[in-house]
């Protein structure tokens, strides 16, 4: 069960104490906390990688060709998109599966957090993965121009498989969104049937 930030908590006097086994099961959600802390550390590593790549681009700004600069910039965009994915997983996952963040009214609250649940999080993650895959595929296509000369680090088979995998990501996201729409439609239909 997922609460939205607008869902009020019942007063402490009305809350029932859980029996030991349900309390243990419910409290086990806190075992995910070290996982989210680990992802925060990984985000810090990505910040270091971004700064390293940015310095590399800056240091070689006059030496690089336009294609090399484009590939370096795509690398920076890739790092940013992966970092955005980490933020979505950390904040959305913690809010959905561990505990509320209580950010209501905070000026920096992400707009998507007000309506996050497991279903919305899955779709957002799928879209982020497609975006990251698109950046990788674009980098591959840019470098694939050198396939004929033998100077490319990619093979025709590698390019084909990257394209197939990207297409599978897109089809998976469409499938997830379609199943989500079906479940939302059936939930609304059930509410409509109860109301009549």
C-alpha positions as CSV (number, residue, x, y, z in Angstrom):
1,X,0.0,0.0,0.0
2,X,1.4,3.4,-1.0
3,X,0.3,6.6,0.6
4,X,0.5,9.9,-1.3
5,X,2.0,12.8,0.6
6,X,-1.5,14.2,1.0
7,X,-2.8,11.1,2.9
8,X,-3.1,12.2,6.5
9,X,-1.8,10.0,9.2
10,X,-4.4,8.9,11.8
11,X,-3.9,10.4,15.3
12,X,-1.5,8.3,17.5
13,X,-4.4,7.5,19.9
14,X,-6.3,5.8,17.0
15,X,-3.3,3.7,15.7
16,X,-3.4,0.1,16.7
17,X,-0.2,-1.6,18.0
18,X,0.9,-4.3,15.7
19,X,1.4,-7.9,16.9
20,X,5.1,-9.0,17.0
21,X,5.2,-10.9,13.6
22,X,3.4,-8.2,11.6
23,X,5.6,-5.6,13.3
24,X,8.7,-7.6,12.3
25,X,7.5,-7.9,8.7
26,X,6.5,-4.2,8.5
27,X,9.8,-3.1,10.1
28,X,11.8,-5.1,7.6
29,X,11.3,-2.3,5.1
30,X,14.1,-0.5,6.9
31,X,16.5,-3.1,5.6
32,X,16.3,-1.2,2.3
33,X,17.8,2.0,3.9
34,X,21.5,0.8,3.5
35,X,20.7,0.2,-0.2
36,X,19.5,3.7,-0.7
37,X,22.5,5.1,1.2
38,X,24.7,3.0,-1.2
39,X,23.0,4.6,-4.1
40,X,23.7,8.0,-2.7
41,X,27.4,7.0,-2.5
42,X,27.2,5.8,-6.1
43,X,25.7,9.2,-7.1
44,X,28.8,10.9,-5.5
45,X,31.0,8.6,-7.7
46,X,29.0,9.8,-10.7
47,X,29.6,13.5,-9.7
48,X,33.4,12.7,-9.6
49,X,33.1,11.0,-13.1
50,X,31.2,14.0,-14.5
51,X,33.9,16.5,-13.2
52,X,36.6,14.3,-14.6
53,X,34.9,14.1,-18.0
54,X,34.2,17.8,-18.0
55,X,37.9,18.6,-17.2
56,X,38.9,16.2,-20.0
57,X,36.7,18.1,-22.4
58,X,37.9,21.5,-21.3
59,X,41.6,20.5,-21.4
60,X,41.2,19.2,-25.0
61,X,38.7,21.8,-26.3
62,X,41.2,23.1,-28.9
63,X,42.6,19.6,-29.9
64,X,39.3,17.7,-30.3
65,X,37.4,17.4,-33.6
66,X,33.7,18.3,-33.7
67,X,32.9,14.6,-33.5
68,X,35.1,14.1,-30.4
69,X,33.5,17.1,-28.7
70,X,30.0,15.7,-29.5
71,X,30.9,12.3,-28.1
72,X,32.4,13.9,-24.9
73,X,29.2,16.0,-24.5
74,X,27.0,12.9,-25.0
75,X,29.1,11.2,-22.3
76,X,28.3,14.1,-19.9
77,X,24.6,13.9,-20.8
78,X,24.8,10.2,-20.1
79,X,26.2,10.8,-16.7
80,X,23.5,13.4,-15.9
81,X,20.7,11.0,-17.0
82,X,22.1,8.2,-14.9
83,X,22.3,10.5,-12.0
84,X,18.7,11.6,-12.6
85,X,17.7,7.9,-12.6
86,X,19.5,7.4,-9.3
87,X,17.6,10.4,-7.8
88,X,14.3,8.9,-8.9
89,X,15.1,5.5,-7.5
90,X,16.5,6.9,-4.2
91,X,13.8,9.5,-3.5
92,X,10.8,7.7,-5.1
93,X,11.8,4.3,-3.8
94,X,12.4,5.5,-0.2
95,X,9.1,7.4,-0.3
96,X,7.2,4.5,-1.8
97,X,8.7,1.5,0.1
98,X,10.4,2.7,3.3
99,X,9.0,5.9,4.8
100,X,7.5,9.3,4.0
101,X,9.9,12.1,3.4
102,X,7.3,14.7,4.6
103,X,8.3,17.3,2.0
104,X,4.8,18.8,1.6
105,X,5.2,22.6,1.0
106,X,9.0,22.4,0.7
107,X,10.1,24.7,-2.1
108,X,12.5,22.0,-3.5
109,X,10.0,19.1,-3.5
110,X,10.1,17.5,-7.0
111,X,6.8,17.8,-8.7
112,X,6.6,14.1,-9.6
113,X,7.0,13.1,-5.9
114,X,3.5,14.3,-5.1
115,X,1.9,11.5,-7.1
116,X,4.6,8.8,-6.9
117,X,3.6,5.2,-6.3
118,X,5.2,1.9,-7.5
119,X,3.4,2.1,-10.8
120,X,4.4,5.6,-11.6
121,X,8.0,4.9,-10.5
122,X,8.2,1.9,-12.9
123,X,7.1,4.0,-15.8
124,X,9.5,6.8,-14.9
125,X,12.3,4.4,-14.6
126,X,11.5,2.7,-17.9
127,X,11.5,6.1,-19.6
128,X,14.8,7.1,-18.0
129,X,16.4,3.8,-19.1
130,X,15.2,4.4,-22.7
131,X,16.7,7.9,-22.5
132,X,20.0,6.5,-21.3
133,X,19.9,3.8,-24.0
134,X,19.2,6.4,-26.6
135,X,22.3,8.3,-25.7
136,X,24.4,5.1,-25.9
137,X,22.9,4.3,-29.2
138,X,23.5,7.8,-30.6
139,X,27.1,7.5,-29.5
140,X,27.4,4.2,-31.2
141,X,25.8,5.5,-34.4
142,X,28.2,8.5,-34.4
143,X,31.2,6.1,-34.0
144,X,29.7,3.5,-36.4
145,X,30.7,5.8,-39.3
146,X,34.2,4.5,-38.9
147,X,33.2,0.8,-39.2
148,X,34.3,0.6,-42.9
149,X,37.7,2.0,-42.1
150,X,38.3,-0.5,-39.3
151,X,39.0,2.3,-36.8
152,X,35.7,1.8,-34.8
153,X,35.6,0.0,-31.6
154,X,32.2,-1.3,-32.6
155,X,31.3,-4.2,-34.9
156,X,28.2,-4.4,-37.2
157,X,26.9,-7.2,-34.9
158,X,27.4,-5.0,-31.8
159,X,25.5,-2.1,-33.4
160,X,22.7,-4.5,-34.4
161,X,22.4,-5.9,-30.9
162,X,22.4,-2.4,-29.3
163,X,19.6,-1.4,-31.6
164,X,17.6,-4.6,-30.8
165,X,18.1,-4.1,-27.1
166,X,17.0,-0.5,-27.3
167,X,13.9,-1.6,-29.2
168,X,13.2,-4.1,-26.5
169,X,13.5,-1.4,-23.9
170,X,10.9,0.7,-25.8
171,X,8.5,-2.2,-26.2
172,X,8.9,-3.1,-22.5
173,X,8.1,0.5,-21.5
174,X,5.0,0.5,-23.8
175,X,3.9,-2.8,-22.3
176,X,4.4,-1.4,-18.7
177,X,2.4,1.7,-19.6
178,X,-0.3,-0.4,-21.2
179,X,-0.7,-2.7,-18.2
180,X,-0.7,0.3,-15.9
181,X,-3.5,1.9,-18.0
182,X,-5.5,-1.4,-17.9
183,X,-5.2,-1.6,-14.1
184,X,-6.1,2.0,-13.7
185,X,-9.1,1.6,-16.0
186,X,-10.3,-1.5,-14.1
187,X,-9.8,0.3,-10.7
188,X,-11.8,3.3,-11.9
189,X,-14.5,0.9,-13.3
190,X,-14.7,-0.9,-10.0
191,X,-15.0,2.4,-8.2
192,X,-17.8,3.4,-10.6
193,X,-19.6,0.1,-10.0
194,X,-19.4,0.6,-6.2
195,X,-20.7,4.1,-6.5
196,X,-23.8,3.1,-8.4
